Amino acid sequence: MESVCQNLRYGLRRLRKSPGFTIVAVLTLTLGIGATTAIFSVVDAVLLRPLPFPHASRIVQVLRHYDEGDEPAVSAPQYLDWHKRNHVFDHLAAYPILPSGMNLSGTGEPQHVQSIGVTNEFFPVMGIEPLLGRTFSPEEDQPGGANVVVISYGLWKDYFGGDPAILNRQIQLNSSAYSVVGVMPSGFEFPGATRLWTPLRLPAVSSDPANMYAVLGRLKQGVPLAQAHAELNILQKQLRQEQPDLPASDTLAIVTLQNHIVGNVRPILLLLLGAVGFVLLIACVNVANLLLSRANSREQEVAIRAALGASRRRLLEQMLTESLLLGLVGGATGLVLASLGIRLVTTLGPASIPRLQEVAVDLRVLAFAVLVSVVSGILFGLGPAVHVARIPPSQTLKEGGRGLAGNMKKHRARGLLVAGEISISLILLVGAVLLIRSAVLLHAVRPGFDPNNVLTLQTSLPVKYARPELKNAFYRQVLDRINAIPGVEAAATVTSLPTELGPDLPLSVEGRVHKDAREGDAETQYRWVSADYFRAMHIPLLRGRGFTEADNEHAPGVVIINQTLARQVWPQEDPIGKQMTIGKTMGPEWSDTAPREVVGIVGDIKDTGLDEMAPVELYIPYAQVPSHVVALSVQMGPTSWVVRTQMDPSAIRQEIQKAVSAVDTNQAITNVRTMNQILATSVASHQFNMSILTFFAVLALLLAAVGTYGVISYGVSERLHEIGLRLALGARRGDVFRLVVGQGMSFALLGVGIGLAGAFALTRLLTNLLYGVTTTDPFTFAGVALLLAMVALLACYLPARRAMSVDPMVALRYE
């Protein structure tokens, strides 16, 4: 301990005596450690930290497996069969994959509340006990059971003022009375941001083949995922034998709930963690170069200490202690920078990153910062310390012992470190430029409609609107009132908004099921709309006519198709007047009762995302939707509305709520956004990925430029004697300039070559993040390589100019 304390005191004195060196080294480490800690805090909260449920590793999600991926869409018969026969789950629960929410009324203006129907074992699956009251009994989860509801802690506090007498209180949900039986603890709002739960009430026997439910299970103690997966697939085969209507290829997959929640963002977060690790490595290389340069001034000191009896081990301990001090100071300041970075990431991060609100500087992040600081201190300090400690004292104590050969050897070592910095910077810059080009191309995409001055909103209709005539009357009356608002140009309803998830159904044409020529599937994007939808969205009508109020439930069935569908199905014919049937292979409850006539063709729109090709798509009048589909839509999803205005669309929000309330006083509007906001949200993840990686790449470039300049500059000062000798013997100043630049650029070009090879291999990880550009785009590689070469040339130019101005007589004087 006495030796450690001596080393610490001496190290602190050395750092105080070299304030310039200390400040530069600490700032470099602050940037590297701070950025790394900030990204680790996100990775830790999203990927590594267990979900906040008891024994969360035993909670699993059941998925249907497809060649193109898995999805949590299970039919009612499947869930009921598994629930009855399984032996691997303590509890098994289901809830709709597309909950529509409910309208809470009775006190002031109606409020839309995000809600979901769940089976009675949902809360035991999650392992969460209510703060007040109880959850649902099996009897309440049966058809005809009592109307009961469990509410979240947030809803209890916000809407009911934390009333302790809330239990058994009657509240109005979708115009029906419900009794509050429980309040969940603070922080529990699963799935998503759910604020109240009602019984799902699946019938004991169901023949509904639609895959509408997500299924969660809590594994029995000691049961592995593989065993549960095998048993469910056995049960699935048995069910398929009993119900031949199930697809023969319908297989299942089981993953932990945490992996299911974070699966989509895992690759990009790990990619960002790797990128920031590169930045930290560059920072360590820069500090190592600083220490190597500083080692020259310490060789005599170390030699004297060795001559006086200090062992090589003690010398190593002393210099590593100084490196660790630098690392810990840089880590402490980096932690401050990380806290600011975390605040920025949580503010700007897209909603597609789950659990982002849980990111914070806690003990785990603090421990990581300390670990990174210590490892960094060893990483950048070990090489210079070994180098100095291995120099024989007799060589250093001789006059002129630091000769040309030794200097050249050290210069070569520092140059190789610079080459490594440049290669890493090039890899990050190539990735950043690819993402920037993708973002530029994505922003230039024309969505196929005019998003300006369009307000969107949603309504969730109660079960009473499951009757088509009531739902159609509600639509007509609300649209009439919205169109009467001053400044409204057109208003319409649509199944789902552009770029957001919508339904798809198979399409039959002339006795055959249509196959998508690009993807090979039989599914077609299916939208039901009101008559003014195309006018409200400024979607061009290319041929035929649009919908009118005459296209009602009593009129012959009609359909409007998009340009892609027309091109695929009737490439050499005029589609107008042709016949098609929708949903025929899904069963009578989904299918049209008679073929529909194609009456119009509209332009393609990016209805599934700006980064996707225009889908095969068709539109039908909302009044001609099959009754079963109407009932399902009321249960499963909200209705979307679009309103085009002649002014700022946000200014008429209150007027729209009044128009809706005038038709149904218990109906609330929700999710009010402009169409431009929706488009921005659809590309938010691309923008976030681009911004973060670009920041790291620019930071790496700056560090590499500073490192290159520092090495070349110090090399010049170290070789003043040699340069003076060359000039005295007749060398021209241009020769000196070319010598310095040539040696510096040789290391830089080596780094560019290594970086190009590394970028060619690693940018493949960006494949799923790019749009309109390949991972091996030659223009990007060439441009970034040229940029790095120019930055390195500039970093070499300034020291070379200084070398040209050396006075031979001054340089040759004895030190």
C-alpha positions in Angstrom: 0.0 0.0 0.0 2.9 2.3 0.7 4.2 1.7 -2.8 0.8 2.3 -4.3 0.4 5.6 -2.4 3.8 6.8 -3.5 3.0 6.0 -7.1 -0.3 7.9 -6.9 1.3 10.9 -5.3 4.1 11.0 -7.8 1.7 10.4 -10.7 -0.5 13.3 -9.6 2.6 15.6 -9.4 3.7 14.6 -12.9 0.2 15.3 -14.3 0.1 18.7 -12.6 3.5 19.6 -14.0 2.3 18.9 -17.6 -1.0 20.7 -17.7 -1.1 20.8 -21.5 -0.5 17.1 -21.9 -3.0 16.3 -19.1 -5.8 18.5 -20.5 -5.5 17.1 -24.1 -5.4 13.5 -22.8 -8.3 13.9 -20.4 -10.4 15.7 -23.1 -9.7 12.9 -25.6 -10.6 10.2 -23.0 -13.7 12.2 -22.0 -15.1 12.0 -25.5 -14.3 8.3 -26.0 -15.4 7.1 -22.5 -18.5 9.4 -22.4 -19.8 8.3 -25.8 -19.2 4.7 -25.0 -20.9 4.9 -21.6 -24.0 6.7 -23.1 -24.5 4.0 -25.7 -23.9 1.2 -23.2 -26.6 2.7 -20.9 -29.1 2.4 -23.8 -27.9 -1.2 -24.6 -28.1 -2.1 -21.0 -31.6 -0.8 -20.4 -33.0 -2.2 -23.7 -31.2 -5.4 -24.3 -29.5 -6.6 -21.1 -31.7 -5.6 -18.1 -34.4 -8.2 -17.4 -38.0 -7.0 -17.9 -39.5 -5.6 -14.6 -41.6 -8.7 -14.0 -40.9 -11.5 -11.4 -38.9 -14.4 -13.0 -39.2 -12.6 -16.4 -37.0 -15.2 -18.1 -39.9 -17.6 -17.8 -42.4 -15.4 -19.7 -42.5 -16.4 -23.4 -44.2 -15.2 -26.5 -45.8 -17.8 -28.9 -45.2 -16.9 -32.6 -46.4 -18.3 -35.9 -43.4 -19.1 -38.0 -43.1 -18.0 -41.6 -40.2 -18.1 -44.1 -40.0 -14.3 -44.1 -40.2 -14.0 -40.3 -42.3 -14.7 -37.2 -45.4 -12.8 -35.9 -47.5 -13.1 -32.7 -50.8 -13.8 -34.6 -52.7 -16.8 -33.2 -56.3 -17.9 -33.8 -58.8 -18.4 -31.0 -59.1 -22.2 -31.6 -55.3 -22.6 -31.3 -55.1 -20.7 -28.1 -58.1 -22.5 -26.5 -56.6 -25.9 -27.5 -53.2 -25.1 -26.1 -54.7 -23.8 -22.9 -56.6 -27.0 -22.4 -53.9 -29.5 -23.3 -50.5 -28.0 -22.5 -48.2 -29.4 -19.7 -45.3 -26.9 -19.9 -46.9 -23.7 -18.8 -48.1 -22.6 -15.4 -50.3 -20.0 -17.1 -51.3 -19.2 -20.7 -53.0 -15.9 -21.7 -54.2 -14.2 -24.9 -55.0 -10.6 -25.9 -55.8 -9.0 -29.3 -52.9 -8.0 -31.4 -54.7 -4.7 -32.5 -56.6 -3.3 -29.6 -58.8 -0.3 -30.4 -59.0 1.3 -27.0 -62.1 2.5 -25.2 -63.8 5.9 -24.5 -64.0 6.9 -20.9 -66.9 9.3 -20.2 -69.1 10.6 -17.5 -66.9 13.4 -16.3 -66.4 16.3 -18.7 -65.2 15.7 -22.2 -64.9 12.0 -23.2 -61.3 10.7 -23.1 -59.9 7.9 -25.2 -58.0 5.4 -23.0 -55.6 2.8 -24.4 -57.2 -0.5 -23.2 -57.1 -4.1 -24.1 -59.1 -7.3 -23.4 -57.1 -10.1 -21.8 -57.9 -13.6 -20.6 -58.1 -14.1 -16.8 -54.6 -15.7 -16.6 -52.9 -12.6 -18.1 -51.8 -11.1 -14.8 -50.6 -14.4 -13.4 -48.5 -14.8 -16.5 -46.9 -11.4 -15.9 -46.5 -12.3 -12.2 -47.9 -8.9 -11.1 -50.3 -8.5 -8.2 -52.6 -5.5 -8.1 -51.9 -2.6 -5.8 -55.6 -2.4 -4.8 -58.3 -5.0 -5.2 -58.0 -8.0 -7.5 -57.8 -9.2 -11.1 -60.4 -11.1 -13.1 -62.0 -14.4 -12.0 -62.5 -17.2 -14.5 -66.3 -16.6 -14.4 -65.8 -12.9 -15.4 -63.8 -14.0 -18.4 -66.7 -16.1 -19.8 -69.3 -14.8 -22.3 -72.0 -13.0 -20.3 -69.7 -12.3 -17.4 -70.0 -9.1 -15.3 -68.5 -5.9 -16.8 -65.4 -5.4 -14.7 -62.2 -3.5 -15.3 -58.7 -3.2 -13.9 -57.1 0.2 -14.2 -53.4 1.3 -14.2 -51.9 3.3 -11.4 -51.4 6.3 -13.8 -55.1 6.4 -14.8 -56.1 6.0 -11.2 -54.0 9.1 -10.3 -54.7 11.2 -13.4 -58.4 10.7 -14.0 -59.7 9.6 -10.6 -57.3 11.6 -8.4 -56.0 8.6 -6.6 -59.4 8.0 -4.9 -58.9 5.3 -2.3 -62.6 4.3 -2.7 -62.1 3.5 -6.3 -62.9 -0.2 -5.9 -66.3 -1.3 -7.0 -66.9 2.2 -8.4 -69.0 2.3 -11.7 -67.4 4.0 -14.7 -68.6 4.5 -18.2 -66.6 2.8 -21.0 -67.9 2.9 -24.5 -71.3 4.0 -23.1 -71.5 0.9 -20.8 -71.1 0.7 -17.1 -68.0 -1.2 -15.7 -67.1 -1.9 -12.1 -63.4 -1.2 -11.1 -62.1 -4.3 -9.3 -58.4 -3.6 -9.2 -55.6 -1.0 -9.6 -52.2 -2.2 -10.9 -49.0 -1.0 -9.3 -47.1 2.0 -10.6 -45.1 1.3 -13.8 -47.2 -1.6 -15.1 -48.8 -0.7 -18.4 -48.2 -3.8 -20.5 -48.6 -4.3 -23.4 -47.5 -0.9 -24.7 -48.9 1.9 -22.7 -52.2 0.2 -21.7 -54.1 2.0 -19.0 -57.0 -0.4 -18.4 -57.8 -4.0 -18.9 -61.1 -5.8 -19.5 -62.0 -9.5 -19.7 -61.5 -10.9 -23.3 -64.3 -13.5 -23.0 -63.4 -15.9 -25.7 -66.1 -18.6 -26.0 -65.2 -22.1 -24.7 -65.2 -23.4 -28.3 -64.4 -21.1 -31.2 -64.2 -21.8 -34.9 -62.8 -18.4 -35.8 -59.7 -19.1 -38.0 -58.5 -15.5 -38.0 -55.1 -15.0 -36.4 -56.0 -12.1 -34.1 -54.4 -12.8 -30.8 -51.0 -12.6 -29.1 -50.3 -15.5 -26.7 -48.1 -15.3 -23.7 -47.1 -18.1 -21.3 -45.3 -18.5 -18.1 -43.1 -21.6 -18.3 -43.1 -24.1 -15.4 -40.0 -24.0 -13.2 -37.2 -25.9 -15.0 -38.9 -26.3 -18.4 -36.6 -25.1 -21.2 -37.7 -23.3 -24.3 -37.0 -26.2 -26.5 -39.3 -28.5 -24.6 -42.1 -26.0 -24.7 -41.6 -25.5 -28.4 -41.7 -29.2 -29.1 -44.9 -29.7 -27.1 -46.8 -26.8 -28.7 -45.9 -28.0 -32.2 -47.2 -31.5 -31.3 -50.4 -30.0 -30.1 -50.6 -28.0 -33.3 -50.3 -31.1 -35.4 -53.1 -32.7 -33.4 -55.3 -29.6 -33.8 -54.6 -29.6 -37.6 -55.8 -33.2 -37.8 -59.0 -32.2 -36.0 -59.4 -29.0 -38.0 -58.2 -29.5 -41.5 -58.9 -25.8 -42.4 -55.7 -24.8 -40.6 -52.7 -24.3 -43.0 -50.5 -27.3 -43.4 -47.4 -25.1 -43.0 -48.6 -23.4 -39.8 -45.6 -24.0 -37.5 -44.8 -22.3 -34.2 -41.8 -20.6 -32.5 -41.3 -19.7 -28.9 -39.1 -16.9 -27.7 -38.7 -15.1 -24.4 -40.8 -12.0 -24.1 -37.8 -9.8 -23.7 -36.2 -11.1 -27.0 -39.5 -10.6 -28.8 -39.8 -7.0 -27.5 -36.3 -5.9 -28.4 -35.6 -8.2 -31.3 -36.0 -5.6 -34.0 -33.7 -3.0 -32.4 -31.0 -5.4 -31.2 -28.9 -5.2 -34.5 -28.8 -1.4 -34.6 -28.0 -1.0 -30.9 -25.2 -3.5 -31.1 -23.9 -1.8 -34.3 -23.9 1.6 -32.5 -22.1 0.0 -29.5 -19.4 -1.4 -31.9 -19.1 2.0 -33.6 -18.6 3.9 -30.3 -16.1 1.2 -29.3 -14.1 2.2 -32.4 -14.2 5.8 -31.2 -12.9 4.8 -27.8 -10.2 2.8 -29.4 -9.1 5.8 -31.5 -9.1 7.9 -28.3 -6.9 5.3 -26.6 -4.5 5.3 -29.6 -4.2 9.1 -29.4 -3.4 9.0 -25.7 -0.9 6.2 -26.3 0.8 8.3 -29.0 0.9 11.2 -26.5 2.5 9.0 -23.9 5.0 7.6 -26.5 6.0 11.2 -27.4 6.2 12.1 -23.8 8.3 9.1 -23.1 11.3 10.7 -24.8 11.5 13.3 -22.1 11.3 10.7 -19.4 14.0 8.3 -20.6 16.8 9.9 -18.6 14.6 10.1 -15.5 13.7 6.4 -15.8 17.4 5.6 -16.5 18.5 7.4 -13.4 15.9 5.7 -11.2 16.9 2.3 -12.6 20.6 3.1 -12.0 19.7 4.0 -8.4 18.1 0.5 -7.9 14.5 0.8 -9.1 13.4 -2.5 -10.5 11.7 -2.8 -14.0 8.5 -3.9 -12.3 8.5 -0.8 -10.1 9.0 1.4 -13.1 6.2 -0.3 -14.9 3.9 0.1 -11.9 4.7 3.8 -11.7 3.9 4.5 -15.3 0.8 2.4 -15.4 -0.4 4.2 -12.3 -0.1 7.5 -14.2 -2.1 6.0 -17.1 -4.8 4.7 -14.8 -5.1 8.1 -13.2 -5.6 9.6 -16.6 -8.2 6.9 -17.4 -10.1 7.5 -14.2 -10.1 11.3 -14.5 -11.3 10.9 -18.1 -13.9 8.4 -17.0 -15.2 10.8 -14.3 -15.6 13.6 -16.8 -16.9 11.2 -19.4 -19.6 10.1 -17.0 -20.8 13.8 -16.9 -20.8 13.8 -20.7 -22.6 10.5 -20.8 -25.5 11.8 -18.7 -26.0 14.6 -21.1 -25.8 12.2 -24.0 -28.4 9.9 -22.4 -30.8 12.8 -22.0 -30.3 13.7 -25.7 -30.8 10.1 -26.8 -34.0 9.6 -24.7 -35.4 12.9 -26.1 -34.6 12.3 -29.8 -34.8 8.5 -29.9 -37.6 7.1 -32.0 -40.6 5.4 -30.5 -39.5 2.1 -32.2 -36.8 1.7 -29.5 -38.5 -0.1 -26.6 -37.8 0.7 -22.9 -36.1 3.9 -23.8 -37.7 5.7 -20.8 -35.7 3.3 -18.5 -32.3 4.5 -19.7 -30.4 6.2 -16.8 -27.1 6.5 -15.1 -27.3 3.8 -12.4 -24.9 1.6 -10.5 -24.5 -0.8 -13.5 -23.7 2.1 -15.8 -21.3 3.6 -13.2 -19.6 0.2 -12.8 -19.2 0.0 -16.6 -17.7 3.5 -16.8 -15.1 2.6 -14.1 -14.3 -0.7 -15.9 -13.9 1.1 -19.2 -11.7 3.7 -17.6 -9.4 1.1 -16.0 -9.2 -1.0 -19.2 -8.5 2.1 -21.3 -5.8 3.2 -18.9 -4.1 -0.2 -19.2 -4.7 -0.3 -23.0 -3.1 3.1 -23.8 -0.5 3.0 -21.0 1.0 -0.5 -21.2 2.8 -0.1 -24.6 4.6 3.2 -23.7 5.4 1.9 -20.2 7.0 -1.3 -21.5 8.9 0.6 -24.2 10.5 3.0 -21.7 11.1 0.4 -19.0 13.0 -1.9 -21.5 15.5 0.8 -22.5 19.0 -0.1 -21.0 20.0 2.7 -18.5 23.5 2.8 -19.9 22.3 3.6 -23.4 20.1 6.4 -22.2 22.8 8.0 -19.9 25.4 8.2 -22.7 25.6 11.6 -24.3 23.6 11.5 -27.5 22.2 8.1 -26.6 18.9 8.9 -28.2 20.1 8.5 -31.8 18.5 8.5 -35.1 17.8 4.8 -35.2 15.9 4.8 -31.9 13.9 7.9 -32.9 13.0 6.3 -36.3 11.9 3.1 -34.5 9.6 5.1 -32.2 8.4 7.2 -35.1 7.5 4.1 -37.0 5.5 2.7 -34.0 3.6 5.9 -33.6 2.9 6.0 -37.4 1.5 2.5 -37.3 -0.9 3.6 -34.5 -2.0 6.6 -36.7 -2.6 4.2 -39.6 -4.9 2.2 -37.3 -6.8 5.4 -36.3 -7.3 6.3 -39.9 -8.5 2.8 -40.9 -11.1 2.8 -38.1 -12.2 6.4 -39.0 -12.7 5.3 -42.6 -14.9 2.4 -41.6 -17.1 4.6 -39.5 -17.2 7.3 -42.2 -18.2 4.9 -44.9 -21.1 3.6 -42.7 -22.2 7.1 -41.9 -22.1 8.3 -45.5 -24.1 5.3 -46.6 -26.8 6.1 -44.0 -26.7 9.8 -44.9 -27.2 8.9 -48.6 -30.0 6.6 -47.6 -31.7 9.3 -45.6 -31.4 11.8 -48.4 -32.9 9.4 -50.9 -35.6 8.5 -48.4 -36.6 12.1 -47.9 -36.7 12.6 -51.7 -39.3 9.8 -52.0 -42.6 11.0 -53.2 -45.3 9.2 -51.1 -47.9 9.4 -53.9 -50.1 12.0 -52.1 -49.8 15.5 -50.8 -49.2 15.4 -47.0 -49.4 19.2 -46.5 -52.4 20.7 -44.6 -53.8 17.2 -43.7 -54.9 16.5 -40.2 -55.3 12.9 -39.1 -57.1 11.4 -36.1 -58.7 8.2 -34.9 -61.9 7.1 -33.2 -62.6 3.8 -31.4 -66.2 2.8 -31.8 -68.1 0.7 -29.2 -69.6 -2.6 -29.9 -73.0 -1.1 -30.8 -71.4 0.1 -34.1 -70.7 -3.5 -35.1 -73.9 -3.3 -37.1 -72.9 -1.9 -40.6 -75.9 0.4 -40.9 -75.1 2.1 -37.5 -71.4 2.4 -38.3 -72.2 3.8 -41.8 -74.7 6.3 -40.4 -72.1 7.5 -37.8 -69.5 8.0 -40.6 -71.9 10.0 -42.8 -73.1 12.3 -40.0 -69.6 13.0 -38.7 -68.2 13.6 -42.2 -71.1 16.0 -43.0 -70.3 18.0 -39.8 -66.6 18.1 -40.4 -67.0 19.2 -44.0 -69.2 22.1 -42.7 -66.3 23.5 -40.6 -64.9 26.7 -42.2 -61.6 26.1 -44.0 -62.1 22.3 -44.5 -61.5 21.3 -48.1 -62.3 17.6 -47.8 -62.7 14.9 -45.1 -62.7 11.1 -45.3 -62.3 7.9 -43.4 -59.9 5.1 -44.1 -59.0 1.7 -42.6 -55.4 2.7 -41.8 -53.3 5.7 -42.6 -50.5 5.6 -45.1 -47.1 4.1 -43.9 -49.0 2.4 -41.0 -50.1 -1.2 -40.5 -53.2 -2.1 -42.4 -55.2 -5.3 -43.3 -54.5 -7.5 -46.3 -56.7 -10.1 -47.9 -56.3 -12.5 -50.9 -57.7 -11.4 -54.3 -59.3 -13.7 -56.9 -59.5 -12.6 -60.5 -61.3 -14.7 -63.2 -61.3 -17.8 -61.1 -57.6 -17.7 -60.0 -55.9 -16.3 -56.9 -53.7 -13.4 -57.7 -50.0 -13.8 -56.9 -47.9 -10.7 -56.3 -45.4 -10.7 -59.2 -42.6 -9.3 -56.9 -43.2 -11.2 -53.7 -45.2 -14.3 -54.8 -47.8 -14.0 -52.0 -51.5 -13.9 -52.5 -52.2 -11.0 -50.1 -53.3 -7.6 -51.3 -53.4 -4.4 -49.2 -57.1 -3.8 -48.4 -58.5 -0.4 -47.6 -62.1 0.7 -47.2 -62.6 4.4 -47.6 -65.3 7.1 -47.9 -66.0 8.8 -51.1 -63.7 11.8 -50.6 -60.6 9.9 -49.5 -58.7 10.4 -52.8 -59.6 14.1 -53.0 -58.6 14.7 -49.3 -55.2 13.0 -49.9 -54.7 14.4 -53.4 -54.2 10.9 -54.8 -54.5 11.1 -58.6 -57.3 9.3 -60.3 -55.7 7.9 -63.5 -58.7 6.2 -65.2 -62.3 5.6 -64.6 -64.2 7.3 -61.7 -64.0 7.7 -57.9 -66.5 6.6 -55.3 -69.7 8.4 -54.8 -72.4 8.3 -52.1 -74.4 6.1 -54.5 -71.9 3.3 -53.9 -73.8 2.2 -50.8 -74.8 -1.2 -49.3 -77.7 -1.5 -51.8 -75.6 -0.8 -54.9 -73.5 -3.4 -56.9 -70.1 -4.0 -55.4 -67.3 -1.8 -56.8 -63.6 -1.5 -56.3 -60.8 1.0 -57.2 -57.3 -0.5 -57.7 -53.9 1.1 -57.7 -51.6 1.3 -60.7 -49.4 -1.6 -59.6 -52.3 -4.0 -59.3 -53.6 -2.9 -62.7 -50.2 -3.5 -64.2 -49.8 -7.0 -62.7 -53.3 -8.4 -63.3 -54.2 -6.8 -66.6 -50.8 -5.8 -68.2 -52.2 -5.7 -71.8 -55.9 -4.9 -71.0 -58.1 -2.2 -69.7 -59.0 -3.1 -66.1 -62.1 -0.8 -66.1 -65.2 -3.0 -66.0 -63.3 -6.2 -65.0 -64.5 -8.4 -62.1 -62.7 -9.5 -58.9 -63.6 -11.2 -55.6 -61.9 -10.3 -52.3 -61.3 -12.8 -49.5 -62.6 -15.8 -51.3 -60.1 -18.3 -49.9 -60.6 -17.0 -46.3 -64.1 -18.4 -45.9 -67.7 -17.1 -46.3 -67.5 -14.7 -43.4 -64.6 -12.8 -45.0 -65.4 -13.1 -48.7 -67.5 -10.9 -51.0 -70.9 -12.5 -51.8 -70.5 -11.4 -55.4 -67.7 -10.2 -57.6 -66.9 -6.5 -57.6 -66.5 -4.3 -60.7 -63.3 -2.3 -61.2 -64.5 1.3 -61.6 -61.3 3.3 -61.3 -57.5 3.2 -61.2 -55.5 5.5 -58.8 -51.8 6.3 -58.5 -49.5 4.2 -56.3 -48.9 5.5 -52.8 -46.3 4.3 -50.2 -48.9 2.8 -48.1 -46.6 0.4 -46.2 -43.7 2.8 -45.6 -41.5 5.2 -47.6 -38.7 2.7 -47.7 -41.0 0.0 -49.3 -42.1 -0.5 -52.8 -45.7 0.6 -53.5 -47.9 -2.5 -52.6 -50.6 -4.2 -54.6 -53.6 -2.3 -53.3 -57.3 -2.0 -53.6 -60.0 0.3 -52.2 -63.7 -0.4 -51.6 -66.5 2.0 -50.3 -66.9 1.7 -46.5 -70.6 1.1 -47.0 -69.9 -2.1 -48.9 -67.6 -3.8 -46.3 -68.9 -7.4 -45.4 -70.7 -7.4 -42.1 -68.3 -9.8 -40.4 -65.4 -7.5 -41.3 -67.3 -4.5 -39.9 -67.8 -6.3 -36.6 -64.2 -7.4 -36.5 -62.9 -3.9 -37.2 -64.9 -2.5 -34.3 -63.4 -5.0 -31.9 -59.8 -4.9 -33.3 -58.8 -1.5 -34.4 -59.6 2.3 -34.5 -61.1 4.1 -37.5 -58.7 6.7 -39.1 -59.9 10.0 -40.4 -58.1 12.5 -42.7 -59.1 16.2 -43.0 -57.6 18.5 -45.6 -57.8 22.2 -44.7 -56.9 25.5 -46.3 -55.0 26.6 -43.2 -52.9 25.1 -40.4 -54.8 21.9 -39.8 -54.0 21.8 -36.0 -56.2 24.8 -35.5 -59.5 22.9 -36.1 -58.9 20.1 -33.6 -61.5 21.3 -31.1 -64.0 21.9 -33.9 -63.6 18.3 -35.0 -64.1 17.0 -31.5 -67.4 19.0 -31.3 -68.5 17.5 -34.7 -67.9 14.0 -33.3 -69.5 14.7 -30.0 -72.6 16.1 -31.7 -73.2 12.7 -33.2 -72.1 10.6 -30.2 -71.5 12.4 -26.9 -69.4 9.5 -25.6 -67.0 9.4 -28.5 -63.5 10.8 -28.1 -60.9 11.5 -30.8 -57.3 10.4 -30.3 -53.9 10.3 -31.9 -54.4 13.7 -33.6 -51.4 14.3 -35.9 -50.6 16.0 -39.1 -49.8 13.8 -42.1 -46.3 15.4 -42.2 -45.8 14.2 -38.6 -46.7 10.7 -39.6 -44.3 10.7 -42.5 -41.5 12.0 -40.2 -42.3 9.2 -37.7 -42.0 6.6 -40.4 -38.4 7.6 -41.1 -37.5 8.5 -37.5 -35.5 5.3 -37.0 -33.5 6.0 -40.2 -32.8 9.5 -39.1 -31.8 8.4 -35.6 -29.4 5.8 -36.9 -27.8 8.2 -39.3 -27.4 11.0 -36.7 -25.7 8.8 -34.1 -23.4 7.0 -36.5 -22.5 10.3 -38.2 -21.7 11.9 -34.9 -19.3 9.0 -34.0 -17.8 9.1 -37.5 -17.1 12.9 -37.3 -15.7 12.5 -33.8 -13.4 9.7 -35.0 -12.3 11.8 -38.0 -11.4 14.7 -35.7 -9.5 12.4 -33.3 -7.6 10.8 -36.2 -6.7 14.2 -37.7 -5.4 15.5 -34.4 -3.5 12.2 -33.8 -1.9 12.4 -37.3 -0.9 16.0 -36.8 0.5 15.3 -33.3 2.6 12.4 -34.5 4.0 14.2 -37.5 4.6 17.4 -35.6 6.4 15.7 -32.7 8.4 13.7 -35.2 9.6 16.9 -36.8 10.6 18.4 -33.4 12.4 15.1 -32.6 14.3 15.2 -35.9 15.4 18.8 -35.9 19.0 17.7 -35.6 18.7 15.4 -38.5 16.8 18.0 -40.6 19.4 20.7 -39.8 22.2 18.3 -40.9 20.4 17.5 -44.2 20.0 21.2 -44.9 23.7 21.9 -44.0 24.8 19.2 -46.4 22.9 20.8 -49.3 19.4 19.4 -49.1 16.8 21.7 -50.5 13.8 22.8 -48.4 11.5 21.2 -50.9 13.2 17.9 -50.3 12.6 18.3 -46.5 8.9 19.1 -47.2 8.5 16.0 -49.4 10.4 13.8 -46.8 8.0 14.8 -44.0 4.8 14.7 -46.0 5.9 11.4 -47.7 6.6 9.6 -44.4 3.3 10.9 -42.9 1.3 10.0 -46.0 2.7 6.6 -46.2 1.2 5.7 -42.9 -2.0 7.5 -43.8 -2.4 5.6 -47.1 -1.7 2.4 -45.3 -4.5 3.2 -42.9 -6.8 4.1 -45.9 -6.1 0.7 -47.5 -6.7 -1.3 -44.4 -9.9 0.8 -43.7 -11.3 0.2 -47.2 -10.9 -3.6 -46.7 -12.5 -3.4 -43.3 -15.4 -1.2 -44.5 -16.0 -3.6 -47.4 -16.4 -6.4 -44.8 -18.3 -4.6 -42.0 -20.7 -2.4 -44.0 -22.7 -5.6 -44.9 -24.1 -5.2 -41.3 -25.9 -2.1 -42.6 -27.9 -4.0 -45.3 -31.2 -3.8 -43.6 -30.7 -0.1 -42.7 -30.1 1.3 -46.1 -32.4 2.5 -48.8 -31.5 3.1 -52.4 -27.8 2.5 -52.0 -25.7 -0.7 -51.7 -23.3 -1.5 -48.9 -20.4 -1.5 -51.5 -21.3 1.7 -53.2 -18.1 2.7 -55.1 -18.8 6.4 -55.0 -19.1 6.3 -51.2 -15.9 4.3 -50.7 -13.9 6.5 -53.1 -15.2 9.7 -51.7 -14.5 8.8 -48.1 -11.0 7.5 -49.0 -10.2 10.8 -50.8 -11.6 12.8 -47.8 -9.3 10.8 -45.3 -6.3 11.3 -47.6 -6.9 15.0 -47.8 -7.4 15.3 -44.0 -4.1 13.4 -43.5 -2.4 15.6 -46.1 -3.5 18.7 -44.3 -2.3 17.2 -40.9 1.1 16.5 -42.5 1.3 19.8 -44.4 1.6 22.1 -41.3 4.5 20.2 -39.6 6.2 19.9 -43.0 6.0 23.7 -43.5 7.6 24.1 -40.0 10.4 21.7 -41.0 11.2 23.7 -44.1 11.8 26.8 -41.9 14.4 25.1 -39.7 17.7 27.1 -39.4 20.6 24.6 -39.9 22.9 26.4 -37.5 20.3 26.5 -34.7 19.4 22.9 -35.3 23.0 21.7 -35.1 23.8 23.4 -31.8 24.6 21.1 -29.0 21.5 20.8 -26.7 
